[in-house]
Amino acid sequence: MTTTMMPYRCRCGGGLISTLMAAAVLVCGAVAGTMQVEYSWVYVDYTFVSPNHRESAINSGKFIPENCVILDVDIFQDKNIGLNSNSAVIKQRVFVTVPRIKPGNPASIAEVVPGDRPSSVLLAPYPNWKVNTISEGTINCDNTIVSVFRTKIDYLGRFWVVDVGTLDQFDMAARSVCPPKLLIFDLKNGDRVIKKYKFPSSQVKDVSLFTNIEVDIRDSKACNTFAYITDTDAYKLVVYDFKNDESWVIDQAYFYPFPNKAHFKIKGVDLDFMDGILGLALGPIIQNDRKLYFHAFASIRESWVNTNTLQNKSMFQNGLIDGSGRFFLSSEVRETQSSVEVMTDNGVLIYASMDNSLGCWNTQDPFTTKYIHTIYKSDEDFQFPSGMKIVGDKVWAVSSQLQNQFTTMVTDSNSVKYRVLVGQVDELIKSTGCNKRLASNIQNLDPSKDRLVFSSK
Ligand SMILES: *[C@@H]1O[C@H](CO)[C@@H](O)[C@H](O)[C@H]1NC(C)=O
């Protein structure tokens, strides 16, 4: 598992390179760290009750393995376990999303089953088979998970799941069968459902697609919590207020795509995505406020807004707002579009780039090419990064090869298509300049972090 992972520190050029290191240097390039493949799949497979159940699911078209794509990953580490013993054993659970983008997907959210299969580990539907089973026509929207693109586990073990409510999203027969909803499970208490929230129809457009979520905890009791949800296809940001159990929609110009950045070329596949806001990352809390960083998929710029602005519901009641002075757009740009992004406790943004790489930027610096650094790249292992999380000192990411879902090009049926990768944040950003200093005024509400962000190292 990850604890045995020893990232290789590349030292390219100069100095003496021993013969032992020479082989590793070949794959090193100009990047600082590396990402290790933790799990990989040729095709997704599930924990069917029996081989007969699996076979009948395949025969009936309820399970079409090549249509099931892993998009996001999330990790829960239960730190309560092992606190009494000397060796702090952390119980870890890994979850993935398999959005229902095409027919033949038996479960949209699943837990990786630890076991002895090194590749193509099985997926166990989460929280169970029943909730993931679609019986169209008689579907009970309250008790069914239709399709999940991305999730977020907060540091209190609350598992925030956004169900887009549509079936076969990337197919000609795409259709909405339930309103989009938010489900929150309590991973510390037997996966009990804490909240079910259906977004009101006035906040959902025909084209809406709720693709991503960030969770903003603002007091130590965590009642004062907001979720920010991207509506990538209607170009909106939805704010959910946990305490008051209500939501509102923000319409702002920087959530829209840049049409001249809608063209993508990934591993020889040409694609157009007129996709709006997708990447989200929350900065550290400073003076009781924090920034939400965001960008559209069809964009090479980064934007940000203070979350105290987003939390002021009254400001957004009259449609598209004039964001000047509140919403910001970087003047300089990345080389390539970015999908998802994450933030370290100290305010270092790590973003997934559509040239099969990861980049970093210290948010204390201007967003200019001088301060943007490539920290990892792999044309084979990191095709179409589509999900990313920071947990502890590690970054987890999914490479989904999603480009192949939009073409008729036949992919090699024996090749690995989906990967979950893990890297050590410190190793990845070392010697890039992203890590050069910490802000000293960061407030930390997460007790398990042991005031790490105040360390002066
Ligand atoms: C919220 O926004 C309204 C309208 O712009 C403004 O009058 C009010 O002062 C804001 N409230 C807070 C708490 O900032």
The ligand as an ORCA input file, in Angstrom:
! r2SCAN-3c Opt
* xyz 0 1
  C     -24.755     41.148      1.656
  O     -24.976     41.800      0.436
  C     -25.869     42.874      0.549
  C     -26.221     43.335     -0.853
  O     -25.070     43.598     -1.608
  C     -25.241     43.955      1.412
  O     -26.111     45.069      1.539
  C     -24.936     43.360      2.783
  O     -24.219     44.290      3.578
  C     -24.136     42.091      2.667
  N     -24.064     41.445      3.958
  C     -22.937     41.080      4.515
  C     -23.039     40.386      5.839
  O     -21.850     41.294      4.011
*
